[in-house]
Amino acid sequence: MDSYDKYQARRTELYQRNLKQFHSHSVPLDMRDIKEELGIPVSQCSLNSKVSVLLRIGMLDLASGTSAFRVEEMMEKVGAAMGIYVRASVTLTSIEASFSDGMSRSTEVIDVPSVGVNTERIWFMEHFCDWLVHSMGKEPVYHKKNTTVSHQLVADLPTAPGKLGQAPRIEPGAEPTLMQVHGKLNSIEYHKKHYGIWMTALATAIACAAFAFLIGGGMYDVVAAFIGSGIGQFLRSKLLGRFVNQFFVTGLAAGLAGFVAIGVLRLIGLADPAALDHDAAYIGAMLFVVPGFPLITGALDIVKLDLLSGLQRLTYVGAIMLAATLAAWGIAQAIDLRPDGFEAPTMAPWLLTLLRLAASFAGVWGFSILFNSPGRMALTAGIIGAVANTARLSLGDFAGLGPEASTLIGAIIAGALAGYWKLITRRHLMHRGTSYPRVCLTVPSIVVMVPGLYLYQAVFYLGNVEVVPALEWGFRALMIIIMLPVGIATWRVVSDRKWRYHV
């Protein structure tokens, strides 16, 4: 058993221990009324048994990093197919929901112990819900003309044993029993991630090296960011696997990545003194700690008037960014870094554009791997990000647009391409199995648009207690960061009737 298998086994052991102790972030499935109905088709079960399914659906979707309105929608649509009225209030780490079948009522509260991202599980949950709803004779929620893929995807998942035991095989065309539904949910919850610690560290290194080039860094900056971010992500994976506090881990990993990047530049400087003028590369090595998913989902929740969840997510983003910023500030103070920035590229425009396309693709692909996207999903996100980010940079360099306006347009392009990708897969112009949730494509594609150099400038002046320039650079960075979710939300409002109207 390799280290990753041991890590997964440890997580499973801890989760099952939580079940035994009835922690608040566990759904107790061994209650007597649920046990008595394990062999009954789920649509014929009592309210409490149906609620156990709906709570697990909401918990798994929320723990994957998706937005509150998607969790509420998923629980409400699946509940309606079961004959249950669901009213859920979802925050960053908890779900409070009331359920009614017309004869009795139930109110449940459940919380998720930590914040994370798993794009494959978000994708799985869409198809699982379509499979479950269609198996009960109702119209699917997400892929109305694509039920074959949902049934095949769920059928390929092994029915994992849980505390209720091993569920029997589901016969084709038959409605699943309560035990079989929970068995499939076990399979999704304990599904082994595509990539181990070493692969995620490598993908992170590639993404941050690409980011260092995109903000104007040279070869030395790229090499330093590659090594520093890879080591930083390796440490972060190790510590998070041991359930260490996320904010402490963020500061520690960002600090290590920055110090390693500076150390690499110093070593290169022994052979080429020009490398000593590339201190700003350390900001590229820290990009992997930027919480892109809660930033975007928080803004989308606010647009959908899920204010509590949206504000919590943005507060979480601010706390993570503060931890990373303090680490960057500490490095700037300890090593006496200067905000000289990067030299403007001097290559031909066509060559610069091609290199930006390649670097943008590599950066977005790397972050998609970090978010546990399957291969084709990561490839799709990489293509979208390459087009959107290159367009953003070209608008700034060749059209004279300011960074805020070009970032807004780049984010709108990313949202539009993700929307059109979903449209062409629904119309069978592409393989139906590649119809991915928009959030799984848009978030990785805009993380590389984060204004790293502006943040670097702000941190430097803050460390020297130069308030005016620190505020100037800080607000410029903030405006660009704000444009990222605004661009995504703008396209959703323009293109989606459900987003234009509150009904």
N, C-alpha and C positions, 0 to 999 in steps of 0.2 A: 504493500500500500504506500503510494507516494505521499508527499507532504500535503498536497491539495486534498486527496481523499481523506486523510486524517483530519484536515480542517473541516471538511463537510461532515464527517462522522461526528466531530465534536459539536458542531452546530445542531445536528439532529438530536444528539444526546441532551443538549441543553434545552432544546425546544420541548422534547418529551418530558423532561424533568419539570418544566414550567406547566405542562398539561397536568401532571400529577399534583402539583401544588396549587392549581387553579389561579395562576397569576392573571392579572387583568388583561394582558395581551394574548391570552390563549382562549380559544373557544372550547368549552368543556363538552366533549362529544360522548362521554360515557355516562351521561345522565340516564335514568331509567326510562323516561318517556321516549328518548331518542333510540335507545337500544331496542325497545320493543317494536320499532318500525323500520329496522334496518333493511328488511327484505321487501318492503312495500315500494311501489313506484313513487317517485318523489312528488308528483302532482297530487297523489292521494294521501300524503302524510298530513299530520297535524301541524298546527301553526308553529309550535316550538321546533319541530324537525326542519321545516322549511326555513325558519329563521337561522338555524345553525348553518345552512348552506349559504344563505344570503350574507351572513356576517363574515364567513370565510372568503367569499368572493370579494367583498369590500376590503377586508384586511389585506389580502394578497395584492390587490390592485393598488391600494394606498402604499403598501410597503415597497412597491416597485418604483415609486417616485412620480406617479401620474398625478394630475390635478384633482382637486376636490370635486369639481363639477362632473368629471368623468366617473369618479367613484359613485357619486350620488345617482347619476344617470344609469350606470350599470346595475346597481342594486334595485332601482325603481323599475327598470324594464324587465329584468329577470323576475322580480317579485310580481309584476303584473301578469306575466305568463303563468305564474303559480297560483294566481287568484288572490294575491296579497297586496294591500296598499302599503307602500313604504314611504316614510318621510325621514330622510337622513340628514344629519348635520355633521359635516366632515371638516376636520382641521388638519394641521400638518401631521399629527401623530395620533389622532383619535377619531372614533366614529360613535356618534350617539344617534340611535335610530328607533323609531316607533313602527310597529308592524300591526296590521289588522286584517283579518279575513272576513269581516262582517259580523262575526259572532263573538270573537274574543280579541284581546289586544295584548301586546307585549312590547316592552321597552328595554333595550339593551345598550350597554356602553362597552366599548372595547378600545384598546390603545395599542399602537405599534411602538416597540421599545426603542427604535432608532430610525434614522433617515438614511435611505439609500436609493440606488437607481439600478433597475434591471429591465432594459428595453425588451428583451426576449419574453420576459414574463408578462409585460404589458400586452405584447402581441398574442401570447398564449391565452390570456384572459379574454380578449375579444373573441377568439375562435371558440374557447370553452363555452362562453355564454351563448353564442350562436348555436353551438351543438346542443346545449342543454335545452334552450328554448325551442329549437326545431324538433328535438326528440319528444317534446311534450305537445307537438302538433301546432305550434304557434309560429308566427313569422319571425325570422331572425332579426337581430337588432343592428348589427354592424355590416354584415355581408349578405344582403338579401338575395343576391343572385349567385352566391358563391358558397353554398352550403356544403358542397362536395369536399372542398378543401378543409372546412372546419371539421367535418366528420372524420376525414382521413387523418388530420393532425391529432385529434383527440384519440382516435383509435390507435395511433402509433405510440402514444404515451403509455408506458407500463402502469398498470393499476397498482400503485405502491401500497404496501401494507402500512397501517397506522395503529393507533391504539385500539381501533375497533376490529383489527384483524385484516386478513387478506380478502378483498372483495372478489366475487366471482366474475368471470368474463362477461362482457356486455354483448348480447346477441345483436346482430345487425338489424336495424329497424325497430328494435324493442325500446321501450322507455326505460331508462336506467333507474335502478332502485336507489334509495337513500345511501346505502353503503357503497354502491358503485360510484355515485357522484362524489362522495367524500374520498374514495380511492383515487379518482382522477385529480381531485384537488391536492391530495397528498403528492401525486406525481409532479404537479406543477410547482408546489412549494419546495420539494426536495430535489427538483431537477438540477443535475450537475451543471455548473456554469461551463460555457464553451472554452474559457481560457483560464489557465492557471496564473499564478503570481508572476512567473517569469515572462509569460506572454504579455500580460497587462503592463508590466514594467517596460518591456520593449516597445509596445504600442504607444505608451505614454512618452517615451523618449523620442520616438519618431514624430509624434504630434508637437511636442514642445520645440524640437529642433526646427520643424517646419515653421512654427510660430516665430521663432527667433529670426528666421530669414524674412518672413513676411513683414516684420516691423522694421526691417532695414539692416539686419545683422549680416556680417560676413561669415566666411568659412569658420573662423575661430569661434565666433558666437554660436554657430550651429553645433559645433563639436562640444562646446562647453555645456550648452543647454541639453544636448542629447544625454550626456553622461550624468549631469546633475539631476535632471528630472527622472531618469530611470532609477537611480539610487533612491531618490526621494519617494517615488511611488512604491518601490519595493518595501521600504520601511513602513509606509502608510498601510499597505496591504497587510503586513505582518501584525501591526498594532491593532488595526480595526478587526482583524480576525480573532483577536483576543479581547474584543469588546472594550477597548480603551476609549475614553472620552474623545469625541470627534474633534472638539475645538483644540484640545491639547495636541492631538495627533496632527491636525492641520498645521499648527504653528511649528511643530517639531519637524514635520516632513518638508515644509516650505523652507525652513531655515537650513536643514541639511542639504536640500537641493541647491540653494543659493551658495552655500559655502563650498560645496563640491564644484559647482560651476566656476566660481572664482579661483579655486585651487587649480583646476584644469588650465585656466588661462595663465595662471602664474607659472605652471610647469612648461606650457608652450612658450612662455616668455623667455625661458632660459635659452631657447634656441632661436626665437625670433622676438625681439623686444617689442615689435608692433602689437603683439597680443596683449600687452599690458594696457593698451588703450581701449580695450573692449570690455570694461567692467560692467557695462549696462546689460550684458548678456544674461546676467543672473535673473532678471525679471522674466525672461523667456523660460527659464528652468522651473518657475513657480506656477505656470499657467494651469497645471493639472489640478490644482486645489480650487480653482474657480467653480463655484456650484451653479453650473449652467441650468440644470433641470429645475431646481426650486426657483431660480430667477424667472424663467419663462412661465412655469406653471403658476407661480404666484401672481404675475401680471395678468395671466389669462383668467385666473379666479376672480380678480378684482373686476375685470371687464364683465364677467358673468354675475357680478354682485355677490360673490362668495367672499365678502370682505374679511371675515375672521380668518379664514384659511389663507387668503392672499397676503394679509398683513403678517401673519405668522411666518409664512414662507419667505417673505422679503426680509423680515427680521432675522431669520436664520441665515439668509444670504449675507446680510450685513455683519453678523457675528463671525461667520467663516472668513469673510474678507478682512475683517478686523484682525483676526488671528494671523492670517497670512501677511497683512500689512505690517503688523508689529514685528514679525520675523524679518521682513525685508528692511524695516527701519533699523533693527538691531544690526543687520549686516552692514548697512550703510554707515552706521556709527562706528562699528568695530574696525572697518577696513578703510574708512574715509573715502567712500566712492564719490565720484563727480558726475553730475547729470549732463554729460556731454552729448548723449544720444548717439545715433548712428549716422554715418555719412549717407547722403542721398545716392541711390544707385546710378551708375554711369553707363550701363549697358544699353543696347538698342531697345526701343520700346517693344518690338515684337518678341525679342528674346526675354525681356523682363516679364511680359504677359504670359509667355509659355511657362517660365519658371514659377510664376505665381500660381498658375493653374495647377501645376504639379505639386507645389508646396501646400496649397489649400486642400487639394485632394488628400495628401498624406496626413495633414493635420486633422481633418474631419474624420478620416478613416481611423486614425489612432484613437480619437476620443470615442468613436462608436465602439471600438473594441473594449475600451475602458468601461463603457456602459453595458457590456455584455450583449452587443448586437450580433446576431448571426451573420455569416459571411456576406450573403446577398444584401442584407439590410445595411451593413456597414459600407458596402460598395455603392449602394444607392445614395446613402447620405453623403458619401465622399464626392460623388458627381454633382449633387445639388450644392454642396458647400463650395466646390471648386468654381462653379459658375457664379454663385452669389458673391463670394468674397473677392474674386478677381474683378467682378463688375464694380464692387465697392471701391477697391483700390484704384481702378482705372478712372472712375468718376472723379476721384480726388486728384489724381495726377494729370489727367489729360483734359478733363472738362472743367476743372477749377472749382468743383463743389467743396464746401467745407466738410470736415469729418463727420459732423452730426448728420447733415443731410445725406451724405453718401452712405453712412451706416444705416439710416432709416430705409433708404432704397434697397440696400443689400439685404436687409432683413425681410423686406416685402418680397423681394425676388425669391429668397429661400422659402418663405411661406407659400408663394404661388407655385413654385416647382413641386413642393411636397404635395400640395393640393391637386395639381394636375397629374402627378404620378398616381395618386389614389384613384383619380378619375379614369385614367387609361387602363389601369388594372381591372377596375370594375366593368369596363366595356370590353374586357378580354383582349385588348391590344398588347398586353404583356401577360406573363404567366400569372395566373390568379393567386398563386401562393406568395407573390411578392407585394400584395396589398397590405402595407404596413401602416400603423397609426401615425398620424402626422407628427406628433410630438417626438417620436423616435427618429424622425428624419430632420426636423427643423432645429432641435436643440444642438446636436453635434455640429451642424453646419454653421452656426453662428457663434460658437464658443471662440473660434479663432478671430472673431471681430472685436474681442475685448481689447480696450486701449491700454496695452501693457506699458508702453513707453510713457504715457501720461501719468499712469499710476506711479511709475518709477520716479518721475520728476516730483510729484506731490510728496512722496515718501522722503525723498532727499531733503526738500525744503522743510518738511515737518520735523525731521531729525535735527535740523539746524535752527529750529524755532523761528524760521522766517515765515510768518503767518500769511502775509499777503500773497507771495508766489505759491505757497502751499495750497491756499484756498483757490487760487486761480486754476492751477493744474488739477486740483481735486474736483472742482466743479466741471471742468472740461471733460475729465474722465467720466464723471457721473452722468453728464448729458449724453455721452456716447453710449454708456451702459443702458440708460433708460430707453434709448432709441431701439435697442435690440428687441425687447418684448413688445414695444409699441408697434414696430413694423410687423411682427408676427400677428398681433391682435388686429391690426388694421386690415390685413388681408382676410382674416377670418370673418370680420364684420362685413367686408365688401362682398365676399364670395359665398357666405353661408347664411341662409335665411334665419336659421335658429340663433345666430349671433346678432343679427340686425334687430330682432324684435324680442321683447320680453313678454312671453305669453304663458 
